């Protein structure tokens, strides 16, 4: 690579991350049996086959012009696979399997895109000696977009019957201590949300900017997420039938959908739990995965509430001395000892199984094992500016109908465990790997 080799090596990790992300999604599609590729495991989502084309189409539509790649060779596919959909109340997609291209056509499209993009990326490094800043930002977008879909695909495939998947083995879940019933006092203090907008600063999505400091009054927080055992008491007490625990829209959703238990639970002689590759007796110490509406109803039932985004930050990153940490445990990068994240497992682990990941206040499971709902409506921070190359990424969801989630799940990439990262979803969508804990004053 001539005189530019040192600079190229500095940029090579970004290309390596793209290759690793591709391998991650390729492997995920590999668990789907060929006859299931045109299934739609979740009614609100596209068929699985869409996502096979979407990941490459997104990269192509994002990078083709900046890389001065050749003209589009399959514009109909570029449009067909351009955008996914956000689950909405009301109408559902009505397409049929015959409306989608055959697998070999999509594979050919994908391979050609990768070949062209990889050639142009290598040429850009060779010519410039380093990745131009604007192009590096787009590569970060491509990598994280793909990893987000690796998680979306995982929870979609979770709903696919076991016979439609090739089974995989996984790591044995570590044991965890029984959850403590005692809440932890969090003293009043400031917490920092977002990222500062700096030239050559760290990557963040548009909704992560700008940095803002929020004062947080004192409160008490559950040391662990709510478990299946905890939530079973709510179910057995008739929580899904108690009108006073649900707001109007949540109650209407319950009645129209017939929801009477978490989506990952299976009624049987005793409850079963739907893991990625089968059903097992309900694991009492795993975090319960529920919608925002269900989490809010449980919180009302116990006389508490969900934390705000700022309160969650204070718990996760604050310290009794007032300093703030990069991660709950400190400055060290995430590793397997700190939590259940970065594709280590297909399913949860018992809460509290990773004490090395505890925050300065002794609160556990803040990163990994399940995103955590907050009561904060997803909205822009002061100084928000949409990405010009992806203007609708966040702005399309500043509609008062989405709630912020923080933390991460077992299928969340390590790069998205950064303090500023924000996830969000609608309140009546029960399929996400979303846990919760409660706070009180």
Beta strands, then each sheet from edge to edge (+ up, - down):
strand 1: 183-186
strand 2: 189-193
strand 3: 212-216
strand 4: 219-222
strand 5: 265-266
strand 6: 272-274
strand 7: 279-281
strand 8: 305-306
strand 9: 371-377
strand 10: 402-406
strand 11: 423-426
strand 12: 434-435
strand 13: 438-440
sheet 1: 1+ 4- 13+ 8-
sheet 2: 2+ 3-
sheet 3: 5+ 6- 7+
sheet 4: 11+ 10- 9+ 12+
end
